Amino acid sequence: MTKSKAQIVCTIGPASGRFEVLSEMVAHQMDIARLNFSWPDFKTRVEQIDMIRKIEKNCGRKIPIIEDLPGPRIQEADGHTYDRKAPSVLTEQDRNSIAFGVEKGIDYVALSFVGRAKDVILCREAIKQCGGKQLIIAKIERLVAVEFLDEIIEVSDAIMVARGDLGNEVSLEKIPFVQADIIQKANKADKPVITATQMLLSMVKNPTPTRAEVTDVANAILQGSDAVMLSEETAMGKYPVEAVLMMEKIVVEAERHMAGHGRINSL
């Protein structure tokens, strides 16, 4: 079976929190695990990390872990927003999570609601203060981050096109073109870029995706994404294994049509 060059990031949650399910996801080409620290249940996180490390040994390959920080997130009944008046995107909860992540040897820290390069620099200082060397993924989900994208890319180790929150600040019809611009600039800087949010969202409830979702995933690869991410699909969906398998099929097919395009940066 042909394995994709681009990587698949899967969010771990109740639907994928059992050893058997997660093992099957890895067997179907899940490459990277994402832990969402918006709900900082460290006891559960320890169990998830230990399980991932055990599966690593069983399958004989590294499964990097992304610790996704919440930043100044404000939870609402039908979703979330963020505190625009927060003095820093790096909160006390974030700092506690960084200390935990460094102790547990996670691989990447995903910084939420980045606005300027200084936010990434502050996060890197916090990691160093804890004795860590974790790499930083800057999540582009604010209009100001799009405006200052070049300086953010320069100081980051990787970039995430976080289309969920970005869609709250950029007109929806502009999202495909903003996405393309972010990917292009990350490619030019030779920084890995992840495209995320609602890629196979219908698979939260259904065993197959929509045609539009398949096209979306393929387009992200054709634009130059180094990784694509599953969120609700694998965290709380009814078909986490099927979502990974479908994602892999789409990515492999997209890469087959990218004749001569060999640039893929691994996280």
C-alpha positions as CSV (number, residue, x, y, z in Angstrom):
1,M,0.0,0.0,0.0
2,T,1.3,3.4,-1.0
3,K,1.8,5.7,2.0
4,S,1.2,9.4,1.7
5,K,4.1,11.8,2.0
6,A,2.0,14.4,3.7
7,Q,1.2,13.6,7.3
8,I,-2.2,13.1,9.0
9,V,-2.7,14.8,12.4
10,C,-5.5,13.3,14.5
11,T,-7.0,14.9,17.6
12,I,-7.3,12.4,20.4
13,G,-10.5,12.5,22.5
14,P,-13.3,10.2,23.8
15,A,-13.8,8.5,20.4
16,S,-10.1,7.7,20.0
17,G,-9.1,7.3,23.6
18,R,-9.2,3.5,23.7
19,F,-6.0,1.6,23.0
20,E,-7.6,-0.6,20.3
21,V,-9.1,2.3,18.4
22,L,-5.9,4.4,18.5
23,S,-3.8,1.5,17.5
24,E,-6.1,1.0,14.5
25,M,-5.9,4.7,13.6
26,V,-2.1,4.4,13.6
27,A,-2.2,1.3,11.5
28,H,-4.3,3.3,9.0
29,Q,-1.6,5.9,8.7
30,M,-2.3,8.4,11.5
31,D,1.1,10.1,11.8
32,I,0.8,12.7,14.6
33,A,-1.4,13.0,17.7
34,R,-2.9,16.3,18.7
35,L,-4.0,16.8,22.3
36,N,-6.4,19.7,22.9
37,F,-5.5,21.5,26.1
38,S,-8.6,23.7,26.1
39,W,-9.7,21.1,28.7
40,P,-6.6,20.7,30.9
41,D,-7.4,17.4,32.5
42,F,-3.8,16.4,33.1
43,K,-4.7,13.0,34.4
44,T,-6.4,12.1,31.1
45,R,-3.5,13.6,29.2
46,V,-1.0,11.4,31.0
47,E,-3.1,8.4,30.1
48,Q,-3.2,9.5,26.5
49,I,0.5,10.2,26.2
50,D,1.4,6.9,27.8
51,M,-0.9,5.1,25.4
52,I,0.6,6.8,22.4
53,R,4.1,5.9,23.6
54,K,3.1,2.3,24.0
55,I,1.6,2.2,20.5
56,E,4.9,3.7,19.2
57,K,6.8,0.7,20.5
58,N,4.3,-1.7,19.1
59,C,4.3,-0.3,15.6
60,G,8.0,0.6,15.6
61,R,7.7,4.2,14.5
62,K,7.6,7.6,16.2
63,I,4.2,9.3,16.8
64,P,4.9,13.0,17.5
65,I,2.5,14.7,19.9
66,I,1.2,18.2,19.5
67,E,0.1,20.0,22.7
68,D,-2.5,22.5,21.5
69,L,-2.8,25.5,23.9
70,P,-6.1,27.2,24.4
71,G,-4.7,30.8,24.7
72,P,-7.2,33.4,25.8
73,R,-10.1,31.3,24.7
74,I,-13.7,32.1,25.9
75,Q,-16.1,29.1,25.8
76,E,-19.6,29.9,24.7
77,A,-22.8,27.8,24.4
78,D,-22.5,27.2,20.7
79,G,-18.7,27.4,20.3
80,H,-15.9,29.7,21.4
81,T,-14.2,33.0,20.8
82,Y,-11.2,34.7,22.5
83,D,-10.5,37.6,24.8
84,R,-9.4,40.4,22.4
85,K,-8.4,42.5,25.5
86,A,-6.1,39.8,26.9
87,P,-2.6,41.3,27.7
88,S,-1.0,38.2,26.1
89,V,-2.1,35.2,24.0
90,L,0.0,33.1,26.4
91,T,-2.1,32.7,29.5
92,E,-1.4,31.2,32.9
93,Q,-3.2,28.1,31.9
94,D,-0.9,27.9,28.8
95,R,2.2,28.2,31.0
96,N,1.0,25.4,33.2
97,S,0.3,23.3,30.2
98,I,3.7,24.0,28.8
99,A,5.4,22.9,32.0
100,F,3.4,19.7,31.9
101,G,4.2,19.1,28.3
102,V,7.9,19.6,28.8
103,E,7.9,17.2,31.7
104,K,6.0,14.6,29.6
105,G,8.3,15.1,26.6
106,I,5.7,16.2,24.1
107,D,7.1,17.2,20.7
108,Y,5.3,20.4,19.6
109,V,3.4,23.3,21.2
110,A,0.7,24.8,19.1
111,L,0.2,28.4,20.0
112,S,-3.4,29.7,19.7
113,F,-4.5,33.2,18.6
114,V,-1.0,34.4,17.5
115,G,-1.0,38.0,16.4
116,R,2.7,39.0,16.0
117,A,6.1,37.4,16.1
118,K,6.5,38.5,19.7
119,D,3.8,36.0,20.7
120,V,5.8,33.1,19.4
121,I,9.0,34.4,21.0
122,L,7.3,34.7,24.3
123,C,6.1,31.1,24.0
124,R,9.6,29.9,23.2
125,E,10.9,31.7,26.3
126,A,8.3,30.0,28.4
127,I,9.3,26.6,27.0
128,K,13.0,27.3,27.7
129,Q,12.2,28.4,31.2
130,C,10.8,24.9,31.8
131,G,13.9,23.3,30.4
132,G,12.3,22.3,27.1
133,K,13.2,22.5,23.5
134,Q,9.8,21.8,22.0
135,L,9.1,23.2,18.5
136,I,6.3,25.8,18.1
137,I,3.4,25.6,15.6
138,A,1.9,29.1,15.1
139,K,-1.9,28.9,14.5
140,I,-3.0,31.4,12.0
141,E,-6.6,32.2,13.1
142,R,-6.8,36.0,13.4
143,L,-6.9,38.7,10.8
144,V,-3.9,40.4,12.4
145,A,-1.9,37.2,12.1
146,V,-2.6,37.2,8.3
147,E,-1.4,40.8,8.2
148,F,1.8,40.0,10.0
149,L,2.2,36.5,8.5
150,D,5.8,36.9,7.2
151,E,7.2,37.8,10.6
152,I,5.3,35.0,12.3
153,I,6.6,32.4,9.8
154,E,10.1,33.7,10.4
155,V,10.1,32.9,14.1
156,S,8.0,29.8,14.1
157,D,8.9,26.1,13.4
158,A,5.7,25.3,11.7
159,I,2.4,27.0,10.7
160,M,-1.2,25.8,11.1
161,V,-4.0,27.2,8.9
162,A,-6.7,27.1,11.7
163,R,-9.7,27.8,9.5
164,G,-12.4,27.6,12.3
165,D,-11.5,30.7,14.2
166,L,-10.0,32.3,11.0
167,G,-13.5,32.1,9.5
168,N,-14.8,34.3,12.3
169,E,-12.5,37.1,11.3
170,V,-12.1,36.7,7.5
171,S,-15.1,36.6,5.2
172,L,-15.9,33.0,4.4
173,E,-15.6,33.5,0.7
174,K,-12.0,34.7,1.2
175,I,-10.9,31.7,3.3
176,P,-9.8,29.5,0.3
177,F,-7.5,32.3,-0.9
178,V,-6.2,33.2,2.5
179,Q,-5.4,29.5,3.0
180,A,-3.6,29.4,-0.3
181,D,-1.5,32.4,0.5
182,I,-0.5,31.1,4.0
183,I,0.5,27.7,2.5
184,Q,2.5,29.4,-0.3
185,K,4.4,31.6,2.1
186,A,5.1,28.8,4.5
187,N,6.4,26.7,1.5
188,K,8.6,29.5,0.4
189,A,10.1,29.8,3.9
190,D,10.5,26.0,3.9
191,K,8.4,25.7,7.1
192,P,5.9,22.8,7.5
193,V,2.3,23.9,7.2
194,I,-0.8,22.1,8.5
195,T,-4.3,22.7,7.1
196,A,-7.0,22.2,9.8
197,T,-10.7,22.4,10.7
198,Q,-13.8,20.7,9.3
199,M,-11.9,18.7,6.6
200,L,-14.1,15.6,6.9
201,L,-16.6,17.1,9.4
202,S,-19.6,15.0,8.1
203,M,-17.7,11.9,9.2
204,V,-18.5,12.8,12.8
205,K,-21.8,11.2,12.1
206,N,-21.4,9.4,8.8
207,P,-19.1,6.6,7.6
208,T,-18.3,8.5,4.4
209,P,-17.5,12.2,3.6
210,T,-19.2,14.5,1.2
211,R,-17.8,15.1,-2.2
212,A,-17.0,18.7,-1.3
213,E,-15.0,17.5,1.7
214,V,-13.0,15.1,-0.4
215,T,-12.2,18.0,-2.8
216,D,-11.2,20.2,0.1
217,V,-8.7,17.7,1.4
218,A,-7.2,17.1,-2.0
219,N,-7.0,20.8,-2.7
220,A,-5.1,21.4,0.6
221,I,-2.5,18.9,-0.6
222,L,-2.4,20.3,-4.1
223,Q,-1.8,23.8,-2.6
224,G,1.2,22.5,-0.8
225,S,0.1,21.4,2.7
226,D,2.6,19.2,4.5
227,A,-0.1,17.9,6.8
228,V,-3.9,17.8,7.2
229,M,-5.7,17.6,10.5
230,L,-8.7,15.8,11.8
231,S,-10.4,17.4,14.8
232,E,-13.9,16.4,15.9
233,E,-13.8,13.6,13.4
234,T,-11.4,11.6,15.5
235,A,-11.9,13.2,18.9
236,M,-15.7,12.6,19.2
237,G,-16.9,11.2,16.0
238,K,-18.6,7.9,15.4
239,Y,-16.1,6.8,12.8
240,P,-12.5,7.8,13.8
241,V,-10.7,4.9,12.1
242,E,-12.7,5.3,8.9
243,A,-12.0,9.1,8.9
244,V,-8.2,8.4,9.0
245,L,-8.4,5.8,6.3
246,M,-10.4,8.1,4.1
247,M,-8.0,11.0,4.7
248,E,-5.1,8.8,3.7
249,K,-6.8,7.6,0.5
250,I,-7.5,11.2,-0.5
251,V,-4.0,12.4,0.2
252,V,-2.4,9.5,-1.6
253,E,-4.6,10.2,-4.7
254,A,-3.9,13.9,-4.6
255,E,-0.1,13.3,-4.4
256,R,-0.4,10.8,-7.3
257,H,-1.6,13.8,-9.4
258,M,1.1,16.1,-8.3
259,A,3.6,14.9,-10.9
260,G,7.1,16.1,-10.0
261,H,6.1,17.8,-6.8
262,G,8.5,16.4,-4.3
263,R,8.5,19.1,-1.6
264,I,7.0,17.8,1.6
265,N,8.3,19.0,5.0
266,S,7.7,16.5,7.8
267,L,6.9,17.8,11.2
